[in-house]
Amino acid sequence: MAKNIRGNGDGENGENDSYTIHGRGIVSRDDLVEEVKNGKHPNHHVINRDGDEYVRSNPDCSESNNINKEK
């Protein structure tokens, strides 16, 4: 279970094609989406944007702790 997941912004248009998990390293978007869907990272959820799924952290009071906070 990861507390802090960072989006790498490594996609063609700056989207997250991979994420970095401290102590684990780089994880592909597809793998992380499946892990979140399977409940392995309960502080995170999956969103669908234009048919692609991405991982986001559940909102909390610390903006620095949220992956690509939705505006």
mmCIF file of the N, C-alpha and C atoms, coordinates in Angstrom:
data_MODEL
# 
_entry.id   MODEL 
# 
loop_
_atom_site.group_PDB 
_atom_site.id 
_atom_site.type_symbol 
_atom_site.label_atom_id 
_atom_site.label_alt_id 
_atom_site.label_comp_id 
_atom_site.label_asym_id 
_atom_site.label_entity_id 
_atom_site.label_seq_id 
_atom_site.pdbx_PDB_ins_code 
_atom_site.Cartn_x 
_atom_site.Cartn_y 
_atom_site.Cartn_z 
_atom_site.occupancy 
_atom_site.B_iso_or_equiv 
_atom_site.pdbx_formal_charge 
_atom_site.auth_seq_id 
_atom_site.auth_comp_id 
_atom_site.auth_asym_id 
_atom_site.auth_atom_id 
_atom_site.pdbx_PDB_model_num 
ATOM 1   N N  . MET A 1 1  ? 0.845   -1.176 0.000   1.00 0.00 ? 1  MET A N  1 
ATOM 2   C CA . MET A 1 1  ? 0.000   0.000  0.000   1.00 0.00 ? 1  MET A CA 1 
ATOM 3   C C  . MET A 1 1  ? 0.894   1.244  0.000   1.00 0.00 ? 1  MET A C  1 
ATOM 4   N N  . ALA A 1 2  ? 0.683   2.093  -0.963  1.00 0.00 ? 2  ALA A N  1 
ATOM 5   C CA . ALA A 1 2  ? 1.468   3.322  -1.085  1.00 0.00 ? 2  ALA A CA 1 
ATOM 6   C C  . ALA A 1 2  ? 0.715   4.505  -0.493  1.00 0.00 ? 2  ALA A C  1 
ATOM 7   N N  . LYS A 1 3  ? 1.424   5.303  0.282   1.00 0.00 ? 3  LYS A N  1 
ATOM 8   C CA . LYS A 1 3  ? 0.833   6.545  0.788   1.00 0.00 ? 3  LYS A CA 1 
ATOM 9   C C  . LYS A 1 3  ? 1.044   7.664  -0.208  1.00 0.00 ? 3  LYS A C  1 
ATOM 10  N N  . ASN A 1 4  ? 2.229   7.721  -0.795  1.00 0.00 ? 4  ASN A N  1 
ATOM 11  C CA . ASN A 1 4  ? 2.558   8.799  -1.725  1.00 0.00 ? 4  ASN A CA 1 
ATOM 12  C C  . ASN A 1 4  ? 2.881   8.226  -3.097  1.00 0.00 ? 4  ASN A C  1 
ATOM 13  N N  . ILE A 1 5  ? 2.099   8.631  -4.063  1.00 0.00 ? 5  ILE A N  1 
ATOM 14  C CA . ILE A 1 5  ? 2.301   8.228  -5.447  1.00 0.00 ? 5  ILE A CA 1 
ATOM 15  C C  . ILE A 1 5  ? 2.444   9.506  -6.253  1.00 0.00 ? 5  ILE A C  1 
ATOM 16  N N  . ARG A 1 6  ? 3.488   9.568  -7.072  1.00 0.00 ? 6  ARG A N  1 
ATOM 17  C CA . ARG A 1 6  ? 3.729   10.776 -7.866  1.00 0.00 ? 6  ARG A CA 1 
ATOM 18  C C  . ARG A 1 6  ? 3.523   10.472 -9.342  1.00 0.00 ? 6  ARG A C  1 
ATOM 19  N N  . GLY A 1 7  ? 2.709   11.287 -10.007 1.00 0.00 ? 7  GLY A N  1 
ATOM 20  C CA . GLY A 1 7  ? 2.543   11.167 -11.451 1.00 0.00 ? 7  GLY A CA 1 
ATOM 21  C C  . GLY A 1 7  ? 3.779   11.702 -12.141 1.00 0.00 ? 7  GLY A C  1 
ATOM 22  N N  . ASN A 1 8  ? 4.255   11.006 -13.164 1.00 0.00 ? 8  ASN A N  1 
ATOM 23  C CA . ASN A 1 8  ? 5.503   11.388 -13.831 1.00 0.00 ? 8  ASN A CA 1 
ATOM 24  C C  . ASN A 1 8  ? 5.328   12.366 -14.985 1.00 0.00 ? 8  ASN A C  1 
ATOM 25  N N  . GLY A 1 9  ? 4.105   12.584 -15.455 1.00 0.00 ? 9  GLY A N  1 
ATOM 26  C CA . GLY A 1 9  ? 3.882   13.530 -16.552 1.00 0.00 ? 9  GLY A CA 1 
ATOM 27  C C  . GLY A 1 9  ? 4.672   13.181 -17.800 1.00 0.00 ? 9  GLY A C  1 
ATOM 28  N N  . ASP A 1 10 ? 4.834   11.886 -18.052 1.00 0.00 ? 10 ASP A N  1 
ATOM 29  C CA . ASP A 1 10 ? 5.706   11.422 -19.134 1.00 0.00 ? 10 ASP A CA 1 
ATOM 30  C C  . ASP A 1 10 ? 4.962   11.021 -20.403 1.00 0.00 ? 10 ASP A C  1 
ATOM 31  N N  . GLY A 1 11 ? 3.692   11.348 -20.498 1.00 0.00 ? 11 GLY A N  1 
ATOM 32  C CA . GLY A 1 11 ? 2.932   11.043 -21.707 1.00 0.00 ? 11 GLY A CA 1 
ATOM 33  C C  . GLY A 1 11 ? 3.147   12.090 -22.780 1.00 0.00 ? 11 GLY A C  1 
ATOM 34  N N  . GLU A 1 12 ? 2.635   11.819 -23.956 1.00 0.00 ? 12 GLU A N  1 
ATOM 35  C CA . GLU A 1 12 ? 2.809   12.687 -25.113 1.00 0.00 ? 12 GLU A CA 1 
ATOM 36  C C  . GLU A 1 12 ? 2.361   14.123 -24.846 1.00 0.00 ? 12 GLU A C  1 
ATOM 37  N N  . ASN A 1 13 ? 1.273   14.284 -24.098 1.00 0.00 ? 13 ASN A N  1 
ATOM 38  C CA . ASN A 1 13 ? 0.754   15.626 -23.799 1.00 0.00 ? 13 ASN A CA 1 
ATOM 39  C C  . ASN A 1 13 ? 0.896   15.976 -22.323 1.00 0.00 ? 13 ASN A C  1 
ATOM 40  N N  . GLY A 1 14 ? 1.846   15.353 -21.650 1.00 0.00 ? 14 GLY A N  1 
ATOM 41  C CA . GLY A 1 14 ? 2.075   15.634 -20.242 1.00 0.00 ? 14 GLY A CA 1 
ATOM 42  C C  . GLY A 1 14 ? 1.233   14.806 -19.290 1.00 0.00 ? 14 GLY A C  1 
ATOM 43  N N  . GLU A 1 15 ? 0.434   13.899 -19.826 1.00 0.00 ? 15 GLU A N  1 
ATOM 44  C CA . GLU A 1 15 ? -0.349  13.037 -18.951 1.00 0.00 ? 15 GLU A CA 1 
ATOM 45  C C  . GLU A 1 15 ? 0.570   11.999 -18.292 1.00 0.00 ? 15 GLU A C  1 
ATOM 46  N N  . ASN A 1 16 ? 0.062   11.325 -17.291 1.00 0.00 ? 16 ASN A N  1 
ATOM 47  C CA . ASN A 1 16 ? 0.859   10.330 -16.572 1.00 0.00 ? 16 ASN A CA 1 
ATOM 48  C C  . ASN A 1 16 ? 0.739   8.967  -17.251 1.00 0.00 ? 16 ASN A C  1 
ATOM 49  N N  . ASP A 1 17 ? 1.792   8.565  -17.931 1.00 0.00 ? 17 ASP A N  1 
ATOM 50  C CA . ASP A 1 17 ? 1.857   7.199  -18.463 1.00 0.00 ? 17 ASP A CA 1 
ATOM 51  C C  . ASP A 1 17 ? 2.475   6.261  -17.446 1.00 0.00 ? 17 ASP A C  1 
ATOM 52  N N  . SER A 1 18 ? 3.126   6.846  -16.428 1.00 0.00 ? 18 SER A N  1 
ATOM 53  C CA . SER A 1 18 ? 3.680   6.061  -15.331 1.00 0.00 ? 18 SER A CA 1 
ATOM 54  C C  . SER A 1 18 ? 3.657   6.909  -14.067 1.00 0.00 ? 18 SER A C  1 
ATOM 55  N N  . TYR A 1 19 ? 3.835   6.219  -12.953 1.00 0.00 ? 19 TYR A N  1 
ATOM 56  C CA . TYR A 1 19 ? 3.834   6.853  -11.641 1.00 0.00 ? 19 TYR A CA 1 
ATOM 57  C C  . TYR A 1 19 ? 5.047   6.348  -10.871 1.00 0.00 ? 19 TYR A C  1 
ATOM 58  N N  . THR A 1 20 ? 5.512   7.138  -9.917  1.00 0.00 ? 20 THR A N  1 
ATOM 59  C CA . THR A 1 20 ? 6.611   6.711  -9.059  1.00 0.00 ? 20 THR A CA 1 
ATOM 60  C C  . THR A 1 20 ? 6.076   6.513  -7.648  1.00 0.00 ? 20 THR A C  1 
ATOM 61  N N  . ILE A 1 21 ? 6.370   5.348  -7.092  1.00 0.00 ? 21 ILE A N  1 
ATOM 62  C CA . ILE A 1 21 ? 6.008   5.023  -5.723  1.00 0.00 ? 21 ILE A CA 1 
ATOM 63  C C  . ILE A 1 21 ? 7.298   4.930  -4.929  1.00 0.00 ? 21 ILE A C  1 
ATOM 64  N N  . HIS A 1 22 ? 7.408   5.750  -3.888  1.00 0.00 ? 22 HIS A N  1 
ATOM 65  C CA . HIS A 1 22 ? 8.613   5.783  -3.060  1.00 0.00 ? 22 HIS A CA 1 
ATOM 66  C C  . HIS A 1 22 ? 8.904   4.388  -2.509  1.00 0.00 ? 22 HIS A C  1 
ATOM 67  N N  . GLY A 1 23 ? 10.127  3.934  -2.688  1.00 0.00 ? 23 GLY A N  1 
ATOM 68  C CA . GLY A 1 23 ? 10.540  2.625  -2.213  1.00 0.00 ? 23 GLY A CA 1 
ATOM 69  C C  . GLY A 1 23 ? 10.260  1.505  -3.181  1.00 0.00 ? 23 GLY A C  1 
ATOM 70  N N  . ARG A 1 24 ? 9.523   1.793  -4.238  1.00 0.00 ? 24 ARG A N  1 
ATOM 71  C CA . ARG A 1 24 ? 9.185   0.771  -5.228  1.00 0.00 ? 24 ARG A CA 1 
ATOM 72  C C  . ARG A 1 24 ? 9.701   1.129  -6.619  1.00 0.00 ? 24 ARG A C  1 
ATOM 73  N N  . GLY A 1 25 ? 9.637   2.409  -6.948  1.00 0.00 ? 25 GLY A N  1 
ATOM 74  C CA . GLY A 1 25 ? 10.098  2.847  -8.260  1.00 0.00 ? 25 GLY A CA 1 
ATOM 75  C C  . GLY A 1 25 ? 8.957   3.164  -9.192  1.00 0.00 ? 25 GLY A C  1 
ATOM 76  N N  . ILE A 1 26 ? 9.225   3.062  -10.482 1.00 0.00 ? 26 ILE A N  1 
ATOM 77  C CA . ILE A 1 26 ? 8.263   3.442  -11.517 1.00 0.00 ? 26 ILE A CA 1 
ATOM 78  C C  . ILE A 1 26 ? 7.296   2.291  -11.798 1.00 0.00 ? 26 ILE A C  1 
ATOM 79  N N  . VAL A 1 27 ? 6.013   2.650  -11.873 1.00 0.00 ? 27 VAL A N  1 
ATOM 80  C CA . VAL A 1 27 ? 4.940   1.688  -12.152 1.00 0.00 ? 27 VAL A CA 1 
ATOM 81  C C  . VAL A 1 27 ? 4.134   2.234  -13.320 1.00 0.00 ? 27 VAL A C  1 
ATOM 82  N N  . SER A 1 28 ? 3.815   1.380  -14.288 1.00 0.00 ? 28 SER A N  1 
ATOM 83  C CA . SER A 1 28 ? 3.040   1.834  -15.448 1.00 0.00 ? 28 SER A CA 1 
ATOM 84  C C  . SER A 1 28 ? 1.631   2.235  -15.021 1.00 0.00 ? 28 SER A C  1 
ATOM 85  N N  . ARG A 1 29 ? 1.030   3.111  -15.807 1.00 0.00 ? 29 ARG A N  1 
ATOM 86  C CA . ARG A 1 29 ? -0.336  3.567  -15.515 1.00 0.00 ? 29 ARG A CA 1 
ATOM 87  C C  . ARG A 1 29 ? -1.298  2.388  -15.474 1.00 0.00 ? 29 ARG A C  1 
ATOM 88  N N  . ASP A 1 30 ? -1.224  1.501  -16.460 1.00 0.00 ? 30 ASP A N  1 
ATOM 89  C CA . ASP A 1 30 ? -2.139  0.355  -16.511 1.00 0.00 ? 30 ASP A CA 1 
ATOM 90  C C  . ASP A 1 30 ? -2.018  -0.522 -15.266 1.00 0.00 ? 30 ASP A C  1 
ATOM 91  N N  . ASP A 1 31 ? -0.779  -0.789 -14.833 1.00 0.00 ? 31 ASP A N  1 
ATOM 92  C CA . ASP A 1 31 ? -0.581  -1.622 -13.648 1.00 0.00 ? 31 ASP A CA 1 
ATOM 93  C C  . ASP A 1 31 ? -1.122  -0.940 -12.400 1.00 0.00 ? 31 ASP A C  1 
ATOM 94  N N  . LEU A 1 32 ? -0.854  0.351  -12.261 1.00 0.00 ? 32 LEU A N  1 
ATOM 95  C CA . LEU A 1 32 ? -1.307  1.062  -11.071 1.00 0.00 ? 32 LEU A CA 1 
ATOM 96  C C  . LEU A 1 32 ? -2.827  1.187  -11.033 1.00 0.00 ? 32 LEU A C  1 
ATOM 97  N N  . VAL A 1 33 ? -3.442  1.431  -12.180 1.00 0.00 ? 33 VAL A N  1 
ATOM 98  C CA . VAL A 1 33 ? -4.907  1.494  -12.254 1.00 0.00 ? 33 VAL A CA 1 
ATOM 99  C C  . VAL A 1 33 ? -5.498  0.178  -11.748 1.00 0.00 ? 33 VAL A C  1 
ATOM 100 N N  . GLU A 1 34 ? -4.959  -0.945 -12.188 1.00 0.00 ? 34 GLU A N  1 
ATOM 101 C CA . GLU A 1 34 ? -5.460  -2.251 -11.746 1.00 0.00 ? 34 GLU A CA 1 
ATOM 102 C C  . GLU A 1 34 ? -5.254  -2.444 -10.250 1.00 0.00 ? 34 GLU A C  1 
ATOM 103 N N  . GLU A 1 35 ? -4.093  -2.028 -9.734  1.00 0.00 ? 35 GLU A N  1 
ATOM 104 C CA . GLU A 1 35 ? -3.826  -2.148 -8.301  1.00 0.00 ? 35 GLU A CA 1 
ATOM 105 C C  . GLU A 1 35 ? -4.819  -1.327 -7.488  1.00 0.00 ? 35 GLU A C  1 
ATOM 106 N N  . VAL A 1 36 ? -5.117  -0.109 -7.935  1.00 0.00 ? 36 VAL A N  1 
ATOM 107 C CA . VAL A 1 36 ? -6.072  0.737  -7.221  1.00 0.00 ? 36 VAL A CA 1 
ATOM 108 C C  . VAL A 1 36 ? -7.465  0.119  -7.284  1.00 0.00 ? 36 VAL A C  1 
ATOM 109 N N  . LYS A 1 37 ? -7.859  -0.366 -8.442  1.00 0.00 ? 37 LYS A N  1 
ATOM 110 C CA . LYS A 1 37 ? -9.169  -1.007 -8.584  1.00 0.00 ? 37 LYS A CA 1 
ATOM 111 C C  . LYS A 1 37 ? -9.290  -2.233 -7.686  1.00 0.00 ? 37 LYS A C  1 
ATOM 112 N N  . ASN A 1 38 ? -8.170  -2.923 -7.441  1.00 0.00 ? 38 ASN A N  1 
ATOM 113 C CA . ASN A 1 38 ? -8.165  -4.109 -6.592  1.00 0.00 ? 38 ASN A CA 1 
ATOM 114 C C  . ASN A 1 38 ? -7.984  -3.776 -5.113  1.00 0.00 ? 38 ASN A C  1 
ATOM 115 N N  . GLY A 1 39 ? -7.999  -2.483 -4.766  1.00 0.00 ? 39 GLY A N  1 
ATOM 116 C CA . GLY A 1 39 ? -7.947  -2.064 -3.377  1.00 0.00 ? 39 GLY A CA 1 
ATOM 117 C C  . GLY A 1 39 ? -6.576  -2.041 -2.740  1.00 0.00 ? 39 GLY A C  1 
ATOM 118 N N  . LYS A 1 40 ? -5.521  -2.120 -3.537  1.00 0.00 ? 40 LYS A N  1 
ATOM 119 C CA . LYS A 1 40 ? -4.171  -2.151 -2.976  1.00 0.00 ? 40 LYS A CA 1 
ATOM 120 C C  . LYS A 1 40 ? -3.676  -0.791 -2.495  1.00 0.00 ? 40 LYS A C  1 
ATOM 121 N N  . HIS A 1 41 ? -4.318  0.287  -2.925  1.00 0.00 ? 41 HIS A N  1 
ATOM 122 C CA . HIS A 1 41 ? -3.930  1.644  -2.527  1.00 0.00 ? 41 HIS A CA 1 
ATOM 123 C C  . HIS A 1 41 ? -5.211  2.389  -2.127  1.00 0.00 ? 41 HIS A C  1 
ATOM 124 N N  . PRO A 1 42 ? -5.699  2.151  -0.898  1.00 0.00 ? 42 PRO A N  1 
ATOM 125 C CA . PRO A 1 42 ? -7.014  2.671  -0.508  1.00 0.00 ? 42 PRO A CA 1 
ATOM 126 C C  . PRO A 1 42 ? -7.111  4.193  -0.418  1.00 0.00 ? 42 PRO A C  1 
ATOM 127 N N  . ASN A 1 43 ? -6.015  4.898  -0.414  1.00 0.00 ? 43 ASN A N  1 
ATOM 128 C CA . ASN A 1 43 ? -6.057  6.362  -0.375  1.00 0.00 ? 43 ASN A CA 1 
ATOM 129 C C  . ASN A 1 43 ? -6.098  6.972  -1.773  1.00 0.00 ? 43 ASN A C  1 
ATOM 130 N N  . HIS A 1 44 ? -6.368  6.144  -2.778  1.00 0.00 ? 44 HIS A N  1 
ATOM 131 C CA . HIS A 1 44 ? -6.374  6.587  -4.167  1.00 0.00 ? 44 HIS A CA 1 
ATOM 132 C C  . HIS A 1 44 ? -7.601  6.044  -4.885  1.00 0.00 ? 44 HIS A C  1 
ATOM 133 N N  . HIS A 1 45 ? -7.955  6.677  -5.999  1.00 0.00 ? 45 HIS A N  1 
ATOM 134 C CA . HIS A 1 45 ? -9.081  6.241  -6.808  1.00 0.00 ? 45 HIS A CA 1 
ATOM 135 C C  . HIS A 1 45 ? -8.719  6.402  -8.288  1.00 0.00 ? 45 HIS A C  1 
ATOM 136 N N  . VAL A 1 46 ? -9.562  5.859  -9.146  1.00 0.00 ? 46 VAL A N  1 
ATOM 137 C CA . VAL A 1 46 ? -9.353  5.906  -10.592 1.00 0.00 ? 46 VAL A CA 1 
ATOM 138 C C  . VAL A 1 46 ? -10.369 6.848  -11.213 1.00 0.00 ? 46 VAL A C  1 
ATOM 139 N N  . ILE A 1 47 ? -9.888  7.693  -12.118 1.00 0.00 ? 47 ILE A N  1 
ATOM 140 C CA . ILE A 1 47 ? -10.786 8.549  -12.892 1.00 0.00 ? 47 ILE A CA 1 
ATOM 141 C C  . ILE A 1 47 ? -10.674 8.174  -14.358 1.00 0.00 ? 47 ILE A C  1 
ATOM 142 N N  . ASN A 1 48 ? -11.703 8.498  -15.113 1.00 0.00 ? 48 ASN A N  1 
ATOM 143 C CA . ASN A 1 48 ? -11.698 8.263  -16.554 1.00 0.00 ? 48 ASN A CA 1 
ATOM 144 C C  . ASN A 1 48 ? -11.755 9.612  -17.242 1.00 0.00 ? 48 ASN A C  1 
ATOM 145 N N  . ARG A 1 49 ? -10.749 9.891  -18.025 1.00 0.00 ? 49 ARG A N  1 
ATOM 146 C CA . ARG A 1 49 ? -10.698 11.153 -18.760 1.00 0.00 ? 49 ARG A CA 1 
ATOM 147 C C  . ARG A 1 49 ? -10.531 10.822 -20.243 1.00 0.00 ? 49 ARG A C  1 
ATOM 148 N N  . ASP A 1 50 ? -11.543 11.160 -21.014 1.00 0.00 ? 50 ASP A N  1 
ATOM 149 C CA . ASP A 1 50 ? -11.537 10.930 -22.461 1.00 0.00 ? 50 ASP A CA 1 
ATOM 150 C C  . ASP A 1 50 ? -11.226 9.478  -22.812 1.00 0.00 ? 50 ASP A C  1 
ATOM 151 N N  . GLY A 1 51 ? -11.771 8.552  -22.017 1.00 0.00 ? 51 GLY A N  1 
ATOM 152 C CA . GLY A 1 51 ? -11.610 7.132  -22.295 1.00 0.00 ? 51 GLY A CA 1 
ATOM 153 C C  . GLY A 1 51 ? -10.354 6.509  -21.713 1.00 0.00 ? 51 GLY A C  1 
ATOM 154 N N  . ASP A 1 52 ? -9.494  7.295  -21.098 1.00 0.00 ? 52 ASP A N  1 
ATOM 155 C CA . ASP A 1 52 ? -8.277  6.772  -20.468 1.00 0.00 ? 52 ASP A CA 1 
ATOM 156 C C  . ASP A 1 52 ? -8.419  6.862  -18.960 1.00 0.00 ? 52 ASP A C  1 
ATOM 157 N N  . GLU A 1 53 ? -7.938  5.844  -18.256 1.00 0.00 ? 53 GLU A N  1 
ATOM 158 C CA . GLU A 1 53 ? -8.027  5.816  -16.805 1.00 0.00 ? 53 GLU A CA 1 
ATOM 159 C C  . GLU A 1 53 ? -6.716  6.268  -16.177 1.00 0.00 ? 53 GLU A C  1 
ATOM 160 N N  . TYR A 1 54 ? -6.850  7.063  -15.118 1.00 0.00 ? 54 TYR A N  1 
ATOM 161 C CA . TYR A 1 54 ? -5.703  7.606  -14.397 1.00 0.00 ? 54 TYR A CA 1 
ATOM 162 C C  . TYR A 1 54 ? -5.940  7.457  -12.904 1.00 0.00 ? 54 TYR A C  1 
ATOM 163 N N  . VAL A 1 55 ? -4.857  7.429  -12.149 1.00 0.00 ? 55 VAL A N  1 
ATOM 164 C CA . VAL A 1 55 ? -4.941  7.336  -10.695 1.00 0.00 ? 55 VAL A CA 1 
ATOM 165 C C  . VAL A 1 55 ? -4.867  8.735  -10.097 1.00 0.00 ? 55 VAL A C  1 
ATOM 166 N N  . ARG A 1 56 ? -5.697  8.975  -9.095  1.00 0.00 ? 56 ARG A N  1 
ATOM 167 C CA . ARG A 1 56 ? -5.686  10.224 -8.347  1.00 0.00 ? 56 ARG A CA 1 
ATOM 168 C C  . ARG A 1 56 ? -5.733  9.877  -6.872  1.00 0.00 ? 56 ARG A C  1 
ATOM 169 N N  . SER A 1 57 ? -5.120  10.713 -6.065  1.00 0.00 ? 57 SER A N  1 
ATOM 170 C CA . SER A 1 57 ? -5.210  10.504 -4.627  1.00 0.00 ? 57 SER A CA 1 
ATOM 171 C C  . SER A 1 57 ? -6.535  11.058 -4.131  1.00 0.00 ? 57 SER A C  1 
ATOM 172 N N  . ASN A 1 58 ? -7.050  10.447 -3.083  1.00 0.00 ? 58 ASN A N  1 
ATOM 173 C CA . ASN A 1 58 ? -8.259  10.971 -2.466  1.00 0.00 ? 58 ASN A CA 1 
ATOM 174 C C  . ASN A 1 58 ? -7.910  12.316 -1.854  1.00 0.00 ? 58 ASN A C  1 
ATOM 175 N N  . PRO A 1 59 ? -8.744  13.314 -2.013  1.00 0.00 ? 59 PRO A N  1 
ATOM 176 C CA . PRO A 1 59 ? -8.440  14.651 -1.515  1.00 0.00 ? 59 PRO A CA 1 
ATOM 177 C C  . PRO A 1 59 ? -8.223  14.676 -0.007  1.00 0.00 ? 59 PRO A C  1 
ATOM 178 N N  . ASP A 1 60 ? -7.269  15.474 0.400   1.00 0.00 ? 60 ASP A N  1 
ATOM 179 C CA . ASP A 1 60 ? -7.083  15.763 1.812   1.00 0.00 ? 60 ASP A CA 1 
ATOM 180 C C  . ASP A 1 60 ? -6.688  17.231 1.935   1.00 0.00 ? 60 ASP A C  1 
ATOM 181 N N  . CYS A 1 61 ? -6.340  17.650 3.113   1.00 0.00 ? 61 CYS A N  1 
ATOM 182 C CA . CYS A 1 61 ? -6.063  19.069 3.333   1.00 0.00 ? 61 CYS A CA 1 
ATOM 183 C C  . CYS A 1 61 ? -4.697  19.509 2.830   1.00 0.00 ? 61 CYS A C  1 
ATOM 184 N N  . SER A 1 62 ? -3.855  18.588 2.366   1.00 0.00 ? 62 SER A N  1 
ATOM 185 C CA . SER A 1 62 ? -2.509  18.933 1.912   1.00 0.00 ? 62 SER A CA 1 
ATOM 186 C C  . SER A 1 62 ? -2.419  18.860 0.395   1.00 0.00 ? 62 SER A C  1 
ATOM 187 N N  . GLU A 1 63 ? -2.371  20.010 -0.272  1.00 0.00 ? 63 GLU A N  1 
ATOM 188 C CA . GLU A 1 63 ? -2.324  20.026 -1.730  1.00 0.00 ? 63 GLU A CA 1 
ATOM 189 C C  . GLU A 1 63 ? -1.090  19.298 -2.248  1.00 0.00 ? 63 GLU A C  1 
ATOM 190 N N  . SER A 1 64 ? 0.032   19.378 -1.517  1.00 0.00 ? 64 SER A N  1 
ATOM 191 C CA . SER A 1 64 ? 1.271   18.737 -1.965  1.00 0.00 ? 64 SER A CA 1 
ATOM 192 C C  . SER A 1 64 ? 1.165   17.222 -1.932  1.00 0.00 ? 64 SER A C  1 
ATOM 193 N N  . ASN A 1 65 ? 0.152   16.690 -1.281  1.00 0.00 ? 65 ASN A N  1 
ATOM 194 C CA . ASN A 1 65 ? -0.019  15.246 -1.130  1.00 0.00 ? 65 ASN A CA 1 
ATOM 195 C C  . ASN A 1 65 ? -1.028  14.686 -2.127  1.00 0.00 ? 65 ASN A C  1 
ATOM 196 N N  . ASN A 1 66 ? -1.502  15.487 -3.072  1.00 0.00 ? 66 ASN A N  1 
ATOM 197 C CA . ASN A 1 66 ? -2.518  15.053 -4.013  1.00 0.00 ? 66 ASN A CA 1 
ATOM 198 C C  . ASN A 1 66 ? -1.947  14.974 -5.426  1.00 0.00 ? 66 ASN A C  1 
ATOM 199 N N  . ILE A 1 67 ? -2.131  13.815 -6.081  1.00 0.00 ? 67 ILE A N  1 
ATOM 200 C CA . ILE A 1 67 ? -1.662  13.631 -7.456  1.00 0.00 ? 67 ILE A CA 1 
ATOM 201 C C  . ILE A 1 67 ? -2.515  14.490 -8.375  1.00 0.00 ? 67 ILE A C  1 
ATOM 202 N N  . ASN A 1 68 ? -1.876  15.421 -9.091  1.00 0.00 ? 68 ASN A N  1 
ATOM 203 C CA . ASN A 1 68 ? -2.570  16.205 -10.105 1.00 0.00 ? 68 ASN A CA 1 
ATOM 204 C C  . ASN A 1 68 ? -3.976  16.601 -9.678  1.00 0.00 ? 68 ASN A C  1 
ATOM 205 N N  . LYS A 1 69 ? -4.063  17.299 -8.601  1.00 0.00 ? 69 LYS A N  1 
ATOM 206 C CA . LYS A 1 69 ? -5.344  17.724 -8.044  1.00 0.00 ? 69 LYS A CA 1 
ATOM 207 C C  . LYS A 1 69 ? -6.249  18.317 -9.120  1.00 0.00 ? 69 LYS A C  1 
ATOM 208 N N  . GLU A 1 70 ? -7.470  17.799 -9.187  1.00 0.00 ? 70 GLU A N  1 
ATOM 209 C CA . GLU A 1 70 ? -8.451  18.297 -10.149 1.00 0.00 ? 70 GLU A CA 1 
ATOM 210 C C  . GLU A 1 70 ? -8.836  19.723 -9.774  1.00 0.00 ? 70 GLU A C  1 
ATOM 211 N N  . LYS A 1 71 ? -8.983  20.583 -10.748 1.00 0.00 ? 71 LYS A N  1 
ATOM 212 C CA . LYS A 1 71 ? -9.366  21.976 -10.483 1.00 0.00 ? 71 LYS A CA 1 
ATOM 213 C C  . LYS A 1 71 ? -10.786 22.213 -10.894 1.00 0.00 ? 71 LYS A C  1 
# 
